[in-house]
């Protein structure tokens, strides 16, 4: 049995499926990842600052103008749409599966593809809030403002509801994700090098039968996987769809 056929069998037999995703699932949608040759961290920052420095909490506070210039041009892709991989894994719930997503991505593409239960570990570009009154604003409202977006009600700076360096993850989101991961019988880890902590460590809470790694390269968890396919996730999803019985 080849790897795609084996993966399809695992999916068919599973009842509760965790789809754990990183940047690699969104690259076919035109959103660059972080650490590859053409990734965000290789594109350079602003002046003497690196991308990692720019997307930190302290930089946001001290230099909001430079933060937003980088954020709007390098981290937001309003025209991006779900690709075949987003759509395929969202479609599993239509087959009667209990499917949930735990993602490190901030692009909102899983929800656009139809997933209803999504744990966004690092937040979302689609939510933005006033740092003074807390009022939320949409992505389009942020993009419509030039420079640093400010709240019309009190003039305070609006911050993206994304987790920057130096900031903790949301406890409620983390606990919800861990609880669901611990109850899954199949975990599909997609498009992530599993190098970002603490998110990568949540795999340890999975106690189900099959851990599957779908990534272009090997990961630190390769030895623990029941199945690993090192290929582009869009190609994997297309192969899975091709095997769906007619």
Beta strands, then each sheet from edge to edge (+ up, - down):
strand 1: 16-21
strand 2: 98-103
strand 3: 118-120
strand 4: 123-130
strand 5: 136-137
strand 6: 158-162
strand 7: 186-190
strand 8: 210-214
strand 9: 227-229
sheet 1: 3+ 2+ 1+ 7+ 8+ 9+
sheet 2: 5+ 4- 6+
end
